[in-house]
Amino acid sequence: RKLVFIFTSYFLMTLLTFCPFLILTSIPFVSLQLSINAFDYNCHVDLIKLLRQEGKLHRLRKARQKMSELFPLTEEIWLDWLKDEIGLIEGEEAEREKLYELFEKAVKDYICPDIWLEYAQYSIGGMGAPGGIDRVRAIFERALTAVGLHMTKGAALWEAYREFEIAILSTLQLERIHTLFRRQLAIPLMDMEGTFAEYSDWTDEGVSEVVTQHYKRSLQQLEKRRLHEEALLMAEPPKLAEYQGYIDYEMKEGDPARVQIIFERALAENCLVPDLWAKYTTYLDRQLKIKELVLSCHERAVRNCPWTMGLWKSYILALERHGAEHHIVSDVFEKALNAGFIQATDYVEIWQSYLDYLRRRVDFKGSRELEELRAAFTRCLDYLKQDALHCKNMQKARELWDNIMTKGNAKYANMWLEYYNLERSYGDAVHCRKALHRAVQCTSDYPEHVCEVLITFERVEGSLEDWDAAVQKTESRLNRVNEQRVKAAEKEAQLVRHEEERAEQRRKAKAEKKAQKKSQKTNRTGDKRKAEDDGEDEWGEETELAHKRHRGEGDVIPAALEEQMETESSLFGRRAPPRKTEPPATRRNQQAMPESSSMVRKTLDTTPDQRRDSNTVFISNLAFNLEEPEGKLRAVFGTCGNILEVRPVFTTKGAFRGYCYVQFEDELATQKALKLDRQEVDGRPMFVSPCVDKSKNPEFKVFKYNTSMEKHKIFISGLPFTCTTEKLEELCKEHGTVKAVRLVTNRSGRSKGLAYVEFENEEQASQAVLKMDRMKMENYTLSVAISNPPARKTEVGPAASRVLGAMMPRQLQGARGKGRTQVSLLPRSLHRQNAPEAKAENGTATKQQHGMTDGQELDTGTKSLSNEDFARMLLKK
């Protein structure tokens, strides 16, 4: 046999040299190819085509049978086979039964409307036999159950069923035809209008109201799905993206029958997509849980994609879940071992899955199952050991790796580590050392990890000289890397500073322009307001604006007292209830100076007692259209403890500004409230932070996450916006123990496509970076790195703010629109003084600067006054 095979091969190769087209399209050549590789799908298809062209029906039947044993056949191959067999049948009942069996086999490979229609039409030819009509009806009912919901081809099956019933019409069968029409009109199908019109013409009784309602409801469902159907008609094969969108829509709708039919339609055109099979089988395992349906789908999945280990693993779990017999599970496992997986790790995982199954059968009391488990472990070790010895030409392997590295891959640590693992498994220590030294020199993405591997290798394998050399080389390399990173960081920081300076210049120019416009407007209205100044006390503006909010920073106060009260009022803006203002006529009859002085002192004395920062939390990021914010926040924080006050902040027009303060009775309730950070309120996450006076605690930071490098944590970018914490945690569990997962979201709670994942140690995080970087997730390419966030901008303290305020003009608008106030807080009589204000260090001025004492009166008409002078005048007894 060997000699014949060698001679035949030599003969065919000779013919191939001189007449290649003749040989490549010949039946012997294709048969020879199949004898070498029986799993060559294309060779099976070519052989069937050649045999059908030459009319060799006996060999054609055998070729089709052999292919159907190895692979599920496509709709076209099955229809050709069925039509050929129907043409050969002679009408005997035994031959018809064989054809029925062939049809049953065909409808199990794929759920195709054309095959079911052919099956039903063929069965009509045997309705003259005993029980033939009932058999035809049974086949039609099975066909409607399988593909009756098919949006584009299901209507043909319904029409064929009705035509069959009309053909055998009798008085007793009228109700059956009515029932068929009603059932079809209750399902959204293409050209439903024609079916409804046909029913209206056929029936003499008129269409009932119930049928009309079902028909209208089906039309509404059809309109919802019409966009998906039109997208499928317009798209080019294989239409995978369009089918994915359609599947997601049907799964969201939640109708299991429609989900199943759209999966089957997608798989009929994308039968070699493992992810689609995995999604379908997972849906059936978790939702329907029907044994026959689930196991049949798993079997079809592994027949279509036998190279995918995950489908075999799911198949074994499904068999165990539905209580299949042990020999069936073992047979499936043996088929999986012979499926020809692409990666060696796939064999390890399928063995693990099978050993887990065997372990769950054991009661560990000396049973026969325990012996079987032990034998399986022994066989597993022998199998994997034998599989690991397939590589024998290490020199050739090294040449291939060198070729790979010279094509731009030398800077990636994971490539060098794969090379090192190859040498570690099949090479020697010398080549391992060479590979690691080259890796330390060339790696630019994760040099720390490569240096650590080299040190570990020398600790295990090397001598003291090797250890010293490795330590020296890794230290020098890491020093160079750190220098490069520092330079890059400085360059980036310089760019950021330049950008900030340009932005600051633009803000200054804008502020100056607005200030100029406002001064022009003030000059135009100065004469009009001059008459009002004589009858109004010096603090008229302050009392008129007492009801206005100061950008969330408490009551409006004179500018001279602002610096004194800044250390006593919170930076986040708690405020006492506003004082009631009185009409100007009433204020004229009162003594302005003593009462204003006592009022301010009273505010200064009572503010610290009323505003307990330690018992208050600051709530932000609330929706501006939140209705009754006080009531809703009381309901949210009511479980934390006794609430003393909820203070929402409003604009001057009464609109909610999106933040507020909640004051509790004790600090324990405050700590509980801080745990509610990021909880959703009306579909939007609220931010809960401590209420801290930054003038007293300038180093306090609300940001609770670390901004330095964390080697046990990874940063992932490029995530799909639909990715959830659970999906990401499931993905990362394969590489180590996941302690925490944090998705980065915007203020509305939507994902930004970024995430931080914390592992148990640095090694697991490094492995996750190497394995997950450039990984695909829902057609998105992930970028994974060790967590090293950029440093946050340092906040300017109160003292620095005052120094900057002395050098820069006061801005008319803040970060969120309107500034603190757009009305000057100085008396108008002082506004007419154009002399510059006296500058004082840290916001204070000495009396000697103005040459006055406490007992001296201030002549506002002849001397320029500072804010401190005015405060002294106001507080004077």
LOFI-199557 format. One record per residue (C-alpha): y, x, z. Coordinates in steps of 0.001 Angstrom, whole numbers, padded with zeros to 6 digits, always signed. Each point is the difference from the previous one (the first is absolute). Layout:
! residues N
YXZ...
***
This chain:
! residues 877
+000000+000000+000000+002362+002847+000777-000677+001625-003361+000553-003297-001817+003231-000568+001899+001237+003532-000772-000925-000301-003682+001659-003428-000271+003150+001264+001665+000122+003039-002291-000552-002196-003062+002744-002418+001001+002434+002812+000737-000666+001468-003429+000655-003336-001677+003103-000430+002136+001382+003222-001445-000279-001172-003614+000479-003779+000264+001634-000791+003324+001150-003536-000819-003474-001080-001067-001629+001383+003122+002551-001235+002509-000394-003575-001277-003801+000064-000266-002428-001775+002300-002121+003129+000803+003035+001967+001101+001223-002794+002315-003523-000432+001375-000165+003733+000690+003296-000176+001849-001333-002837+002149-003177+001962+000772+002237+002789+001374+002340-002333+001926-001212-003552+000513+003298-000988+001693+002145+000627-003094+001586-003428-000455+001529+000707-003415-003312+001216-001414-001638-003287+001015+002725-001961-001773-000275+002165-003140-003802-000362-000098+000239-003795+000250+002526-000120-002841-002130+002226-002260-003198-001975+000650+001783-003314-000646+001428+001306-003282-003443+001088-001208-001675-003241+001167-002596+001627+002261-000189-002991+002352-002978+001150+002066+001597+003345+000876+003361-001738+000397-001436-002301+002655-001461+002952+001917+003281+001932-000213+001921-002957+001383-002482-000509+002817+000148+003679+000961+003808-000025+000021+000123-003202+002089-002200+001665+002612+002506+002837+000420+003350-001710-000628+001504-003495-000028+000589-001010-003604+003355-001107-001332+000695-003496-001253-000178+001096-003659-003376+001734+000401-001486-003025+001792+001258-002488-002603-001448+002113-002843-003322+000272+001812-000166-003721+000787+000893-001010-003546-002666+002360-001424-002632-001418+002340+001002-003606-000796-000451+000759-003693-003506+001378+000608-001262-002874+002142-002556-002312-001626+000511-003048+002221-002966+000397+002323+000610-000917+003611-001224+003354+001337+002439+001898-002201+002830-002308+001068-000773+000800+003640+000248+003727-000724+003393-000584-001570+001053-002000+003066-000934+003007+002128+002073+002235-002272+002992-002331+000408-000402+000075+003774+000056+003776-000115+003116-000023-002193+002098-002237+002268-000678+002287+002978+001572+003133-001510+003465-001481-000496+001403-003490+000435+001000-000664-003630+000930-003477-001305-001352+000742-003517-003468+000886+001310-000123-003140+002163+001127-002119-002971-002717+001539-002183-002547-000650+002762+001009-003647+000354+000010-000632-003763-003431+001620-000358-001392-002176+002798+001134-003142-001847-002634+000772-002646-002743-000487+002619+001190-003291+001445-002832-001823-001774-002533+001626+002313-000928-001698+003303+002912+000453+002387+002050+001622-002764+003169-002076+000542+000014+000741+003729-000444+003694-000788+002945-000022-002404+002183-001700+002600-001060+002495+002649+000968+002908-002268+003352-001604-000780+000694-000529+003712-000852+003631+000770+002249+001098-002852+002905-002082+001321-000513+001444+003469+000041+003545-001402+002768-000152-002636+001432-003511+000095+003190+001356+001573+000533+002543-002785+003586-000704-001020-000345+000730-003737-003715-000510-000834-001121-002532+002594+001199-002988-002026-002554+000695-002781-002849-000376+002499+001388-003286+001305+000304-001362-003550-003560+001033-000852-001279-001784+003105+001895-003193-000932-001251+000117-003596-003557+000290+001295+000426-003062+002208+001648-001961-002837-002875+000930-002314-002508-001609+002350+002434-002781+000914-001359-003197+001519+001436-002706+002222-001100+001771+003164+001546+003284-001060+003611-001154-000495+000786+000749+003628-001375+003527-000424+002457+000682-002860+002851-001437+002087-000988+002370+002779+000038+002994-002354+003499-000838-001211+001259-000430+003584-001553+003279+001131+001510+001915-002920+003468-001504+000463-000024+001062+003651-000254+003688-001022+002917+002024-001460-001126+000990-003516+001768+000833-003205+000709-002977-002337-000352-002529+002841+002399-002311-001807-002478-000422-002877-002835-000813+002401+002145-002623+001771+000955-001568-003323-003655-000039-001097-000986-001718+003246+002768-002567-000413-001230-000842-003521-003669-000088+001023+000187-002260+003027+000625-003715-000384+000962-000516+003619+002982+002365-000001+000437+003134+002058-000003-000736+003723+002821+001070+002281-002272+002380+001922-001007+001833-003185+003652+000193-001081+000995+001534+003334-002802+002575-000248+001074+000776-003551+003638+000551+001018-001036+002219+002901-002143+002067-002352+002928+000328-002400+002136+001381+002826-002695+002553+000836-000242+000910-003680+003748+000649-000191-000219+002354+002984-002689+002045-001764+001384-000213-003518+002033+003195+000376-003121+001959+000941-001972-001487-002889+002773+000800-002478+000175+003548+001351-003735+000384-000654+000407-001306-003541+002861+002408-000762-001522+003091+001655-002162+002564-001702-003550+000630+001281-001180+000734+002633+002868-002012+001625-000821+001437+003417+003519-000236+001434+000378-003622-001130-003365-000934+001510+000954+001736+003264+003145-002100+000261-001945-003175-000806-002643+000849+002627+002637+000625+002643+001596-003361-000774-003311-001905+000256-000922+001795+003228+003360-001015+001432-000654-003613-001045-003350+000173+001819-002312-002048-002265-003364+001880+000077-001266-001533-003235+003110+001021-001946-000021+003471+001572-003597+000442-001103+000609-001112-003579+003016+002292-000482-001992+002939+001391-002776-000760-002460+002440-000223-002896+001502+003347+000944-003400+001676+000385-001160-001286-003373+002698+002177-001605+000083+002803+002618-003615+000361+001006+000262+003788+000474+002842-000072+002550-001528+000767+003432+003094-001041+001951-000138-003496-001480-003663-000378+000961+000756+001304+003488+002827-002516+000436-002221-002863-001204-002956+000895+002230+002284+000458+003004+001463-003454-000573-003444-001574-000201-001204+001875+003101+002960-001122+002102+000805-003452-001368-002920-001819-001622-002983+001718+001711-002520-001865-002197-003134+002141-000126-001097-000627-003587+003512+000345-001384+000854+003109+002022-003204+001923-000707+000087-000921-003683+003547+001334-000292-000916+003252+001787-002962+000502-002320+002158-000524-003077+002599+002404+001389-002415+002925+000411-001532-000684-003406+003399+000181-001667+001314+003009+001990-003060+001867+001309+001996+003218+000461+002195-001534+002735-001409+000734+003446+002192-002562+001747-001609-002883-001897-003509+001148+000996+001085+000370+003597+001466-003521+000017-003203-001307-001608-002169+001476+002787+002293-001474+002659-000076-003406-001703-003808+000046-000123-000144+000800+003698+002653-002593+000792-001961-002771-001722-003356+001000+001499-001711+001425-003080-003485+001444+000409-000317+003688+000778-001773+000940-003213+002822-001551-002056+002621+002086+001829-002130+003119-000457-000386-000678-003732+003763-000364-000394+000519+003279+001854-002472+001811-002265+001828-001349-003050+003271+001262+001478-001412+003511+000351-000919-000037-003693+003314-001460-001157+001609+003385-000651+003043+000196+002230+002877+002216-001065+000688+001755+003324-002406+001549+002460+001765-001747+002877-001082-003326-001487-003623+000886+000691+000897+000859+003585+001716-003365+000497-002797-002051-001533-002482+001817+002235+002180-000734+003005+000139-003669-000931-003762-000214-000333-000604+001893+003264+002411-002350+001779-002018-002922-001320-003240+001550+001251+001506+000745+003399+001052-003625+000459-003626-001034-000534-001291+002249+002788-000417-001114+003600-000687+003635+001135-003213-000891+001830-002484+001906-002106-000148-002588-002772-000993+000553-003614+003670-000311-001013+000834+003030+002157-002567+002122-001838+001400-001196-003288+003501+001036+001126-001212+003477+000927-001742+000389-003353+003180-001133-001774+002065+002625+001845-002456+002714-000997+000006-001152-003616+003806-000155-000002+000325+003600+001139-002475+001225-002591+001661-002033-002745+003514+001233+000726-001162+003586+000460-001737-000038-003372+003052-001576-001636+002282+002677+001442-001867+002844-001709+000826-001069-003541+002668+002717-000529-001513+003417-000689+002502+001817-002240+002775+000849+002440+001593+002482-002369+000540-002742-002560+001312-002301+002714+002539+002642+001088+001174+000414-003581+000532-003735-000284+001981-000065+003234+002155+002923-001123+000716-001866-003212+000972-003100+001980+002293+001955+002312+001843+001713-002829+001050-003374-001439+002604-000837+002640-002283-000915+002921+000386+003189+002054+002809-001452+002133-002120-002851+001377-001845+000610+003259-002685-002608-000664-001093+001793-003187-000436+003302+001836-001886-001671+002825-002399-001585-002495-000542+003451-001495-000567+001401+003484-002532-002742+000822-001889+000810-003193-000199+003679+000933-000890-000907+003562-002900-002136-001164-001411+002067-002860+001808+003366+000028+000462+002789+002527+002528+001071+002634+001684+002555-002263+000981-002578-002601+000987-002459+002737+002403+002568+001411+001438+000752-003439+000530-003683-000715+001795-000575+003321+002244+003058-000396+001023-001196-003453+000584-003471+001407+002305+001320+002738+002019+001900-002599+000317-002834-002548+000043-003295+001943+003415-001603+000279-000662-003567+001174-002009+000516+003230-000159+003739+000749-000487-000588+003750-003304-001746-000600-001298+002749-002292+001037+002702+002494-001823-001828+002750-003189-000148-002104+000227+003740-000661+000416+000794+003705-002945-002237+000861-002161+001657-002666+000775+003511+001250-000670-001085+003564-003502-001066-001027-000925+002467-002737+002386+002961+000035+000339+003224+001924+002940+001018+002166+001671+001717-002971-000451-003124-002112+001456-002099+002831+003056+002262+000351+000597-000005-003730-000258-003795-000138+002401-000471+002918+002533+002399-001496-000171-001603-003421+000269-003584+001288+002941+000863+002274+001947+001694-002766-000759-002844-002388+001067-002693+002471+003187+001916+000792+000919+000058-003686-000809-003695-000307+002174-000852+003015+002876+002036-001412-000265-001823-003290-000044-003344+001781+003043+000917+002095+001912+001006-003124-000988-003203-001732+001049-002026+003056+003351+001795+000175+000603-000614-003662-000827-003648+000396+002192-000278+003110+002855+001633-001917-000355-002539-002764-000009-002793+002566+003151+001402+001640+001766+000195-003338-000977-003550-000712+001254-001131+003407+003292+001836-000488+000555-001690-003329-000830-003360+001542+002386+000698+002890+002771+000878-002427-000570-003216-001871+000108-001970+003274+003237+001730+001046+001637-000759-003324-001078-003591+000218+001230-000348+003586+003371+001538-000855+000400-002309-002961-000761-003058+002141+002322+001211+002764+002794+000432-002548-000524-003495-001345+000012-001428+003516+003213+001848+000951+001703-001395-003086-001145-003465+000950+001247+000539+003579+003460+001067-001239+000270-003140-002114-000830-002244+002966+001966+002008+002630+003181-002043-000251-001872-003240+000374-001786+001115+003155+003127+001550+001555+001215-003348+001283-003296-000674+001717+000077+003301+001932+002972-001014+002201-001710-003030+001533-003472+001515+000323-001221+002292+002769-001126+003525-000831-003710-000939+000112+000231-003053-002170-002261+001444-002649-002604+000949+002575-000189-003488+001466-000025-001639-003404-002937+002144-001061-001933-000230+003262-002468-002427-001594-000756+002425-002858-002945+002363+000146+000515+003748-000075-002863+000826-002345-002413-000644+002859+001797+002360+002449+001368-002438+002598+003429-001583+000319+002969+001229-001989+002017+002409+002173+003162+002094-000491-000523+003232-001836+001374+002008+002967-002723-001436+002285-002784+000272-002499-000882+003593+000939+000054-000810+003723-002259-003019-000412-002283+001743-002492-001914+001648+002843-000462-003330+001771-000792-002351-002879-003253+000293-001951-000015+001471-003474-002121-002919-001212+002638-002577+000841-000851-002243+002966+002969-002170+000744+001115-002337+002746+000864-003597-000856+003376-000033-001810+003067-000907+001993+001721-003186-000985+003266+000503-001839+003089-002008+000750+002726-001203-002355+002975+002337-000521+002337-002462+001731-002033+000175+003200-000301+003785-000132+003777+000426-000241+000453-001508+003501-002441+002426+001622+000541+003556+001193-001624+002132-002671-000315+003403+001637-001551-000794+003409-002425-002609-001328-001093+002111-002953-000523+002952+002330-002075-002014+002443-002037-001509-002846-000928+003387-001462-000845+001421+003422-002168-003001+000731-001843+000540-003290-000489+003687+000789-001287-000821+003489-002441-002743-001004-001347+001372-003290-002650+002400+001494-001425-002764+002212-000159-002546-002802-001568+002313-002572-003228+001429+001354-001181+002261-002822-003322+000716+001617-000896-003723+000004+001220-000671-003540-001589+000501-003429+001743+000117-003372-001497-002216-002743+000862+000718-003642-001210-000641-003573-000003-003764+000554+000627-002343-002904+003653-000956-000449-001005-003637-000620-002069-000204+003193+000525-003421+001537+000605-000187+003763-000582+003729+000624+000452-000384+003742-002727-002622+000321-002435+001814-002254+000429+003316+001778-000461-001676+003361-003308-001354-001271-001069+003415-001336+000911+001991+003133-000814-002714+002524-003419+001524+000697+001561+003351+000996+001817-001241+003124+002964-001940+001295+002874+000071-002546+003506+000025+001432+001913-000180-003258-000441+000088-003772+003174+001139-001782-000091-000408-003796+002897+001644-001873+002018-002109-002464+002774+000718-002472+003498-001394+000362-001061-002884-002243-002991-000839+002177-002741+001511-002214-002874+001766+001718+000143+003803-000514-003760+000657+000294-000096+001662+003441+000316-000941+003652-000664+001091+003590-002569-001364+002442+000551+000686+003715-002929-000336+002419-000186-000257+003750-001836+003310+000511-001013+003141-001886-003690-000949-000143+000822-002898-002312+002061+002401-002144-003005+002289-000485-002127-002969-001075+002698-001080-002432+000094+003453-001643-003697-000446-000905+000972-002908-002263+001681+002411-002434-000691-000872-003685-001278-003483+000885+000901-002510-002708+002596-002689+000653+000263-002525-002851-001896+002354-002335+002166+003080+000728-000844+002838+002436+002443+000331+002870+000916+003418+001402-000016+000204+003812+001620+003075+001542+001356+001010+003423+003617-000780+000765+001363+003460+000871+003574+001197+000365+000105+002999-002329+003208+001284+001575-002041+000698+003117-003214+000878-001837+001050+001742-003229-003489+001412-000573-001694-003393+000098-001843-000948-003186-001322-003428-000885-002262+001452-002686-003373+000242+001737-001967+002075-002497-000283+003762-000120+002067+001751-002667-001792+003363+000121-003230+001130-001688-003106-001685+001405-003128+001652-001330-002303-002769+001246+001934-002629-001976+000249-000496-003776+002714-001542-002134-001080-002183-002953+002323-001061-002794-000583-001942-003205-001912-002808+001750-000219-003425-001639+002535-002361+001522-002859-002425+000736-001854+002565+002111-000576-001112+003600-000630+001986+003150-003637-001109+000027-000630+001170-003576+001592+003377+000645-001913+000506+003237-003270-000835-001758+000822+002558-002705+000866+002749+002496-003013-000588+002261-002164+001866-002482+001739+003259+000892+000164-000188+003806+000893-002056+003042+003196-001951-000618+002126-000449+003127+002987-001806-001495+001309-001251-003348+003686-000764-000584+001269-001548-003219+003672+000690-000707+001807-003269-000757+003524-001009-000845+002107-002314+002133-001604-003089-001523-003479+001186+000996-001176+000920-003508-001894+003217-000549+001807+002973-001570-003263+001518-001246+000075+002645+002770-002187+000442+003075-000858+002372+002841-003627+000331+001158-000848+001785+003246-003421+001664+000333-001773+001321+003056+000589+003663-000834+001501+002335-002596-003293+000683-001793-000539-003661-000835+003584-000311-001229-000418+003067-002233-003241-001362-001457+001697-003330-000662+002808+001761-001875-002449+001951-002144-002157-003019-000819+002644-002722-000374+002776+001805-001845+000341-001324-003585-002523-002744+000813+000299-003274-001929+000540-003272+001892+000509-003179-002024+001295+002038-002974+002428+001849+002308-000261+003787+000471+000270+000989+003648+001869+003079+001170-001253+001286+003364+001422+002810+002159+000227+001104+003607+002699-001975+001834+003275+001980+000059+002917-002486-000063+003514+001255-000796+002244+000544+002992+002120-003024+000871+003779+000357-000083+001429+000916+003368+002202-002632+001526+003602+000871+000872+000726-000339+003730+003023-001767+001468+002003+003199+000476-000609+001106-003581+000862-003498-001208+003381+000190+001754+000736+003424-001486-000872-001270-003472+002078-003088+000657+003025+002157+000792-000356+001893-003283-000912-002898-002312+001861-003252-000665-001526-003081+001532-002299-001732-002466+000752-003580-000749-003619-000897-000624-003233+000979+001713-003531+000434-001230-000720-003728-000065+003172-001257-001677+003004-000788+002168+001057+002642+002491+000522-000378+003711+003267-001791-000535+002550-000226-002725+002876-000825+002366+001862+002743+001805-000305-000133+003764+003353+001707+000730+003103-002123+000752+002160-000552-003033+002961+001703+001626-001971+003238+000031-001086-000479-003624+003609+000485-001022-000074+003481+001507-000934+002412-002737-000200+003080+002246-003487+001499+000135-002199-000647+002993-000441+002754+002539-003343+001660-000353-002074+000435+003131-003293+001694+000668-002950-002359+000751+002309-003027-000356+002339+000803+002963+003666+001038+000115+001945+001673+002784+003188-001350+001391+001773+003261-000663-000362-000534-003716+002483-002806+000198+001938+001270+003002-000420-003099+002171-001395-001044+003360-001611-003107+001304+003288-001315+001222+001790+000384-003293+000458-002828-002473-000925+000515-003653+002767-000414-002476-001885-001388-002993+003057+000156-002124+000635+003719+000303-003325+001702+000738-003325-000050-001839-002911-001213+002115-003661+000888-000073-002845-002386+000818-000323+001654+003424+003685-000598+000724-000366-003613-000871-003129-000355+002207+001935+001536+002916+002809-002446-000561-002394-002974-000135-001991+000911+003131+003106+000831+002014+000409-002210+003048
***
